[in-house]
Amino acid sequence: MADDDPRRACYLAVMSQLPTKAQILDWISENPTQTAKRDIAKAFNIKGADRIDLKRILKELESEGHLEKRKKTYRDPDRLPPVSVLQIRAPSEDGDLYAQPLEWHGAGVEPVVLMVTRSSDPALGEGDRVLARLTAVHGDGHNYEARVIRRIGSSPRKVVGIFRKGAEGGRILPIDKGAATEWQVAPDATGGALEGELVEAEQAGPKGRMGLPRARITARLGDPTAPKAVSLIAIHQHGIPDDFPEEVLAEADRMKPAGLKGREDLRELPLVTIDPSDARDHDDAVFAEPDDDPKNEGGHVIWVAIADVSYYVRPGTALDLEARRRGNSSYFPDRVVPMLPDRLSGDLCSLHEGVPRACIAARIQIDAEGNKKGARFVRGLMRSPASLTYQQAQAAIDGEPDDKTEPLLEPVLLPLYAAYAALRSARQRRQPLDLDLPERRIQLTDEGTVSSVNFTERLDAHRLIEEFMILANVAAAEKLIDKKTPLLFRVHEEPPQDKLESLRDTADAAGLTLARGQVLETAHLNRLLHEAAGREESDLINLATLRAMTQAYYSPKNFGHFGLALQNYAHFTSPIRRYADLIVHRALVTAHGWGEDGLSEQEIEKLEATGTHISETERRSMTAERDTTDRYLAAYLSDRIGAEFTGRISGVAKFGVFVKLDETGADGLIPIRNLGNEFFHFDRDAGTLMGANSGTVVMPGQRATVKLVEAAPVTGGIGLELLTLEEAEMPGPRRGGQRKGRPAGGKPKKDKPGGSSSPRRKLVRAKKKDAKAATKRKRISRT
């Protein structure tokens, strides 16, 4: 609308007050290139303090997802406006992206809108909302084509919680430990939910009269105390898709096993799978033998065969789009939310014993010292002679083979371990980060309750498979780099300086040293970890080192993998459960010209967006899996309220102290009020708490005895009370806001024990002053 346009004059003439939401949406529809706040303010002649009210209205529109209906007088109600708000639907079976028009008010059938995307458009997923320019067409199966102007938000904010009925509908108490705000539910938005039921809801508008956000219940999830509800809570809380669309399942069910055509016959090669005893799929198999090349004396030939998922999941299909949306499988103690339907993940793409299966295999030569000399990749058909567990393979090597492993010992297992010994020596020279962090294993009964919590034993069989997979991942990355084929790298950048300084402070406090003034290498960190091994501070140093690390991610740009001390690294070995590996498989298909199911040009253009997306889904799964573990541990401990446990302080914050319990590895919180009968000062720089009267310093790594005072299975919260610190008994917690040596008003009495003029208080202040001076001197010396 130009400045001399009569419509603009009309706007200015009638705008003696703030515009309505409908008028603002009308302006956005007619002026898609002038939708910034200043453009809208100018259009409606809004000046001065009125801009604050405009901002409020725009915020409400944003929270509502532009769902306000427009008046029907300004346009034909049976047509969509030229610019409209759309919500993206799930991809179709043909890979097309459609959208629901949120501003359709006609009496007829809702029109079908096809999204026409460009490479410069943001990556769109189901539930995203966009402002789009529409063109009416008479296409095959759709009425409008839409091009994105800008993304304006995702689907409404969601919450999972416990429903409490009330006189005017009810409220939802979120199950998230960090959520303090309840949600208000109107009588017509309860969805029939019952008192105490676990529900999923979405935001239904801005805050209501009680100052609480309004919600609409969208799903009833049942009894929150039921054992099987634990992982279900995390799945819904974090928005992990757990139901496959019908078209995806139908596409998977139509799949037939791959034949030998176009493949190398590997069925006589004794490729065995070695997995956990409860493995739900088998996507990798291994074999090794001495290299008969006279130029490689003492060397080995290693085969790593991986399920050929790319043969079944073709770019742009419903299976592919759903796999990309999920990004990865999510693993919980009682269930798996797979990336692919079971017809593929548990059947056609699983390397079952004695069954021909399509694979992409790497044949890798290493020398006697474990250095990679060369590698080639083949698209093959294999048949595994045996599916083994880690415990089976290790027992056979340790002299206790069973009926299944005894015939495999000489021809298969011993050569595997010989090749592993060479790779292990190469690993020692390379010095990848060597953290010692025990893995917890939660055992469930048939009913879904926790029977035990154990720490899994690390066997050489685990390490063997790990080294073989790392070798294959490196070989895949280097092959694609050599063939100049785009791919997604697994990137792990080195720690930032601020985190390194924090780690150095922790090491200094433990009487250990982390080198300064040189380019950091994993060998420096390993030296610190090895010095700490066997000492009381070992767990603390391992945990502090882990916290100093950056989060690994996927990217088409190669920045190396710091933790593994590798320059070229990609994920190739788990395409059943990671979309990144599927991308690498397709890149290998393209690089070798094996077929038309390789990496498409459209995929190449979107590699960066794909890397960002699957990095986010990976973090989402990790968070959901951790939350589930917390809830199971809280349920396991819930009948032991009042019991005493030993542990180690793993973190200190202004509001309290975190303790990792020895028995289960569970993390519990000691609120500041449960620390002791005095006030504690928090030192952010040092990461410590100091008692105002006693001078007691609470810091990470200290041994503690605690009492369990709360275990909430629904939230996963564990509350503790500190009894002893480094074997010294702590005063009891404060009661009723009254602290020893202080009146109810909270100020210390002067010239009394514990008062501000007492010798003890003076000593504490002197200690704090000395500690701050030491910290300052340390920082100056570093600069």
Buried (B, 14 or more C-beta within 10 A) or exposed (E): BEEEEEEBEEBEEEBEEBBEBEBBBBBBBBBBEBBEEEBBBBBBBBEEEBBEEBEEBBEBBEBBBBBBEBEEEEBEBEBBBBBBBBBBBBBBBEBBBBBBBBBBEBEEEEBBBBBBBEEEBEBBBBBBBBBBBBEEEEEEEBBBBBBBBEBBBBBBBBBBBBBBBEEEBBBBBBBBBEBEEBBBBBEEBBBEBEEEBBBBBBBBBBEBEEEBBBBBBBBBBBEBEEBBBBBBBBBBBBBBBBEBBEBBBEBBEEBEEBEEEEBBEBBEBBBBBBBEEEBBBBBBBBBBBBBEEEEBEEBBBBBBBBBBBBBBBBBBBBBBBBBBBBBBBBBBBBBBBBBBBBBBBBBBBBBBBEEBBBBBBBBBBBBBEBBBBEBEBBBBBBBBBBBBBBBBBBBBBEEEBEEBBEEBBEEBBBBBBBBBBBBBBBBEEBBBBBBBEEEBBBEBEEEBEBEEBEEEEEBBBBBBBBBBBBBBBBBBBBBBBEEEBBBBBBBBBBBEEEBBBBBBBBBEBBEBEBEEEEEBBBBBBBBBBEBBEEEEBBBBBBBBBEBBBBEBBBBBEBEBBBBBBBEBBBBBBBBBBBBBBBBBBBBBBBBBEBEEBBBBEEBBBBBBBBBBBBBEBBBBBBBBBEBBBBBBBBBBBBEEEEEEBBBBBBBBEEEBBBBBBEEBBBBBBBBBBBBBBBBBEBBEEBBBBBBBBBBBBBBBBBBBBBBBBBBBBBBBBBBBBBBBBBEEEBBEBBEEEEBBBBEEEEEBBEEEEBBBEBEBBEEBEEEBEEBEEEBEEEEEEEE
